[in-house]
């Protein structure tokens, strides 16, 4: 927040309850916050300095369990924003993998808004082999399966655009690195944190920055923050 001063900040895997979420830290910097968490796993939030209206926790049509805490949505400055934490999936023969595919399919229901839309967060899917440091190591595993990639592709076909890839079309652009020694230092990562935007707002993107300084800091997350800059001036 201090380095990039984002107008809207999307968080995933907060691992705290609504009561335990540090709302005052955000309020002191001028943010309204909507959080959904069960106190142990998952947890998602939206912090905004440009308005926070029409908050929905979970999918609008229901069907998600209260303990899931993997999707929260709000309207911020006239843009419909969704903070998404897609299930990991574990293994292709695990029940969690089917849950992941169902979750990804249900995200299609968020693409029909009349407002400009941003669907962003930890998708736990590397959309193409370009998004994997060594594709051969991930054959037959989650995050790169044909079904998972097809689900992200369906969101693109529904009109959303992968703005990180539009700004950075080349290789070795990642957002996640395993904690094993030298994985980050040698840039052996995955790009699984996506920012998908409807055309109106995608056209306004001026830059996308993956903040690897955060990943390289003390006791970091294994994910790096992704900052998207827009020029929405009329």
TARA-V60756 format. One line per field, one symbol per residue. burial: I if it has 9 or more other C-alpha atoms within 8 Angstrom, else O. A space follows every 10 residues. Layout:
BEGIN
burial = ???
END
This chain:
BEGIN
burial = OOOOOOOIOI IIIIIIIIOO OOOOOIIOOO IIIIIIIIIO IIIIIIIIIO IIOOIIIIIO OOOOOOOIII IIIIIIOOII IIIIIIIIIO IIOIOIIIII IOIIOIIIOO IOOOOIIIII IIIIIIIOOO IIIOOOOIOO IIIIIOOIIO IIIIIIOOII IIIIOOOOOO OIIIIIIOOO OOIIOOIIII IIIIIIIIIO IIOIIOOIOI IIOIIOOOOO OIIIIIIIOI OOOO
END
